[in-house]
Amino acid sequence: MDRRNNVRGGGGGGGGGGGGGGGGGGGGRGGRGGRGGGGRGRGGGGRGGGRGGGGRGGGRGRGRGRGRQRVEKSDEIRATVIDHVLVHGLTMREAGLRVQPNLRGFSVSTIVRTFREENRIARLPHAGGRTALFTQEQEAVIVGMVLQDNVIRLREIQERVIQDNTHFQGINSASISTTDRVLHRNRMRMKQVYKVPFERNSPRVKELRAQYVQTIFDLESLDRPHDFIFVDEAGFNLTKRRRRGRNIIGQRAIVEVPGQRGGNVTICAAISNHVVLHHHVTLGPYNTQHLLRFIANLRDILFELQVQDHPRQELNENPIPTYVIVWDNVSFHRAAPVREWFNINEQFMNLYLPPYSPFLNPIEEFFSSWRWKVYDRQPYTRVNLLQAMDLACGDIGEESCQGWIRHTIGFFPRCLRRDNIACDVDEVLWPDPAQRREAN
């Protein structure tokens, strides 16, 4: 009988542990000749015991439940709690349930006690941990070092910080990792360096850019219409492929190319606001004779388009526009036979781009797009390469040409202001982070 009571007492303890919500079962061993005691469960763990002979056996479960999730209490919630308790006279529990169902009475009492003792509602700022090594002003100086020299190394920044007793007084050491975190915090990242010639933003070149833009404005203001045609040459060879690819981590991305590099293939193209007007592919470099044949064929194409778009009666009523050939300052563009050709063909005139200003010629972007389309066709022989170059020009539509010309016109205000223009594209891609739009 005594043993049976002891067993019951232990079973009661185990039941109490189960009622504790995740607590471990506690078992008790009672004295002989006593009676079995019931089990009682608690939140942290069960307690069970059997009483007998003056002895008490008990155990507390070691299990731990999920508990309550910590709730961040904003200053508005704190002010509302204080108003409910001190002004409206609610109890701590009532105020906690009124404001937020899972706000315990202990939290409410802590908020009220803090207000009574310190006359404070807001939480104290987070304290503890290491203080920042650099102030905001000192971080701005470090950012200025990078803006002045884009290729400065972290070790060089570290040395300047230690040696500078004006802005960094009292700082005798600064790790490279700390300097790197400062740059990341100020949105500084490692980038591919873009090489810019020294003469690109010289006063003479900036003045020539302003004169070029002003010349275009003067031509567009004349009564006789002017159509601008952009002409340039670009080279290609069989070994050119995409420079980046994908493969499994630890393995190189490999692409097969012909064993012999072969000679260059040159394409000369002309685009307008509507379409790719003419293109010609030749083996080897371009020269004056090739250029003369190209502009002669371009003249015939323009006259045919003029007749197709306007009947003969309209041609008599409306003046034929003047075609302005815009190209760079390569030597054979200025050759004497080329100048003589423009003197004979009075309906054509040429306009030279200012030096170091490829961003003012939209055909540069045409060649960039055209090269990718040639890559996609994967030419492996010279014959296939010539065919791929011809077909790739047909893949470029009117909208692309108009977009490149609009992008070029976007540089005109900066040219008139004689600003420094470092890159062929916009240096500041997203001036305002809030206005940044990811490409779809």
Secondary structure in CASP SS format (residue, H / E / C, confidence):
PFRMAT SS
TARGET T0000
AUTHOR 0000-0000-0000
METHOD secondary structure of the structure
MODEL  1
M C 1.00
D H 1.00
R H 1.00
R H 1.00
N H 1.00
N H 1.00
V H 1.00
R H 1.00
G H 1.00
G H 1.00
G H 1.00
G H 1.00
G H 1.00
G H 1.00
G H 1.00
G H 1.00
G H 1.00
G H 1.00
G H 1.00
G C 1.00
G C 1.00
G C 1.00
G C 1.00
G C 1.00
G C 1.00
G C 1.00
G C 1.00
G C 1.00
R C 1.00
G C 1.00
G C 1.00
R C 1.00
G C 1.00
G C 1.00
R E 1.00
G C 1.00
G C 1.00
G C 1.00
G E 1.00
R E 1.00
G E 1.00
R C 1.00
G C 1.00
G C 1.00
G C 1.00
G E 1.00
R E 1.00
G E 1.00
G C 1.00
G C 1.00
R E 1.00
G E 1.00
G C 1.00
G C 1.00
G E 1.00
R E 1.00
G C 1.00
G C 1.00
G E 1.00
R E 1.00
G C 1.00
R C 1.00
G C 1.00
R C 1.00
G C 1.00
R C 1.00
G C 1.00
R C 1.00
Q C 1.00
R C 1.00
V C 1.00
E C 1.00
K C 1.00
S C 1.00
D H 1.00
E H 1.00
I H 1.00
R H 1.00
A H 1.00
T H 1.00
V H 1.00
I H 1.00
D H 1.00
H H 1.00
V H 1.00
L H 1.00
V H 1.00
H C 1.00
G C 1.00
L C 1.00
T C 1.00
M H 1.00
R H 1.00
E H 1.00
A H 1.00
G H 1.00
L H 1.00
R H 1.00
V H 1.00
Q C 1.00
P C 1.00
N C 1.00
L C 1.00
R C 1.00
G H 1.00
F H 1.00
S H 1.00
V H 1.00
S H 1.00
T H 1.00
I H 1.00
V H 1.00
R H 1.00
T H 1.00
F H 1.00
R H 1.00
E H 1.00
E H 1.00
N C 1.00
R C 1.00
I C 1.00
A C 1.00
R C 1.00
L C 1.00
P C 1.00
H C 1.00
A C 1.00
G C 1.00
G C 1.00
R C 1.00
T C 1.00
A C 1.00
L C 1.00
F C 1.00
T C 1.00
Q H 1.00
E H 1.00
Q H 1.00
E H 1.00
A H 1.00
V H 1.00
I H 1.00
V H 1.00
G H 1.00
M H 1.00
V H 1.00
L H 1.00
Q H 1.00
D C 1.00
N C 1.00
V C 1.00
I C 1.00
R C 1.00
L H 1.00
R H 1.00
E H 1.00
I H 1.00
Q H 1.00
E H 1.00
R H 1.00
V H 1.00
I H 1.00
Q H 1.00
D C 1.00
N C 1.00
T C 1.00
H C 1.00
F C 1.00
Q C 1.00
G C 1.00
I C 1.00
N C 1.00
S C 1.00
A C 1.00
S C 1.00
I H 1.00
S H 1.00
T H 1.00
T H 1.00
D H 1.00
R H 1.00
V H 1.00
L H 1.00
H H 1.00
R H 1.00
N C 1.00
R C 1.00
M C 1.00
R C 1.00
M C 1.00
K C 1.00
Q C 1.00
V C 1.00
Y C 1.00
K C 1.00
V C 1.00
P C 1.00
F H 1.00
E H 1.00
R H 1.00
N H 1.00
S C 1.00
P H 1.00
R H 1.00
V H 1.00
K H 1.00
E H 1.00
L H 1.00
R H 1.00
A H 1.00
Q H 1.00
Y H 1.00
V H 1.00
Q H 1.00
T H 1.00
I H 1.00
F H 1.00
D H 1.00
L H 1.00
E H 1.00
S C 1.00
L C 1.00
D C 1.00
R C 1.00
P C 1.00
H E 1.00
D E 1.00
F E 1.00
I E 1.00
F E 1.00
V E 1.00
D E 1.00
E E 1.00
A E 1.00
G E 1.00
F E 1.00
N C 1.00
L C 1.00
T C 1.00
K C 1.00
R C 1.00
R C 1.00
R C 1.00
R C 1.00
G C 1.00
R C 1.00
N C 1.00
I C 1.00
I C 1.00
G C 1.00
Q C 1.00
R C 1.00
A C 1.00
I C 1.00
V C 1.00
E C 1.00
V C 1.00
P C 1.00
G C 1.00
Q C 1.00
R C 1.00
G C 1.00
G C 1.00
N C 1.00
V E 1.00
T E 1.00
I E 1.00
C E 1.00
A E 1.00
A E 1.00
I E 1.00
S C 1.00
N C 1.00
H C 1.00
V C 1.00
V E 1.00
L E 1.00
H E 1.00
H E 1.00
H E 1.00
V E 1.00
T E 1.00
L E 1.00
G E 1.00
P C 1.00
Y C 1.00
N C 1.00
T H 1.00
Q H 1.00
H H 1.00
L H 1.00
L H 1.00
R H 1.00
F H 1.00
I H 1.00
A H 1.00
N H 1.00
L H 1.00
R H 1.00
D H 1.00
I H 1.00
L H 1.00
F H 1.00
E H 1.00
L H 1.00
Q H 1.00
V H 1.00
Q H 1.00
D H 1.00
H C 1.00
P C 1.00
R H 1.00
Q H 1.00
E H 1.00
L H 1.00
N H 1.00
E H 1.00
N C 1.00
P C 1.00
I C 1.00
P C 1.00
T E 1.00
Y E 1.00
V E 1.00
I E 1.00
V E 1.00
W E 1.00
D C 1.00
N C 1.00
V C 1.00
S H 1.00
F H 1.00
H H 1.00
R H 1.00
A C 1.00
A H 1.00
P H 1.00
V H 1.00
R H 1.00
E H 1.00
W H 1.00
F H 1.00
N H 1.00
I H 1.00
N C 1.00
E C 1.00
Q C 1.00
F E 1.00
M E 1.00
N E 1.00
L E 1.00
Y E 1.00
L C 1.00
P C 1.00
P C 1.00
Y C 1.00
S C 1.00
P H 1.00
F H 1.00
L H 1.00
N C 1.00
P C 1.00
I H 1.00
E H 1.00
E H 1.00
F H 1.00
F H 1.00
S H 1.00
S H 1.00
W H 1.00
R H 1.00
W H 1.00
K H 1.00
V H 1.00
Y H 1.00
D H 1.00
R H 1.00
Q C 1.00
P C 1.00
Y C 1.00
T C 1.00
R H 1.00
V H 1.00
N H 1.00
L H 1.00
L H 1.00
Q H 1.00
A H 1.00
M H 1.00
D H 1.00
L H 1.00
A H 1.00
C H 1.00
G H 1.00
D C 1.00
I C 1.00
G C 1.00
E H 1.00
E H 1.00
S H 1.00
C H 1.00
Q H 1.00
G H 1.00
W H 1.00
I H 1.00
R H 1.00
H H 1.00
T H 1.00
I H 1.00
G C 1.00
F C 1.00
F H 1.00
P H 1.00
R H 1.00
C H 1.00
L H 1.00
R C 1.00
R C 1.00
D C 1.00
N C 1.00
I C 1.00
A C 1.00
C C 1.00
D C 1.00
V C 1.00
D C 1.00
E C 1.00
V C 1.00
L C 1.00
W C 1.00
P C 1.00
D C 1.00
P H 1.00
A H 1.00
Q H 1.00
R C 1.00
R C 1.00
E C 1.00
A C 1.00
N C 1.00
END
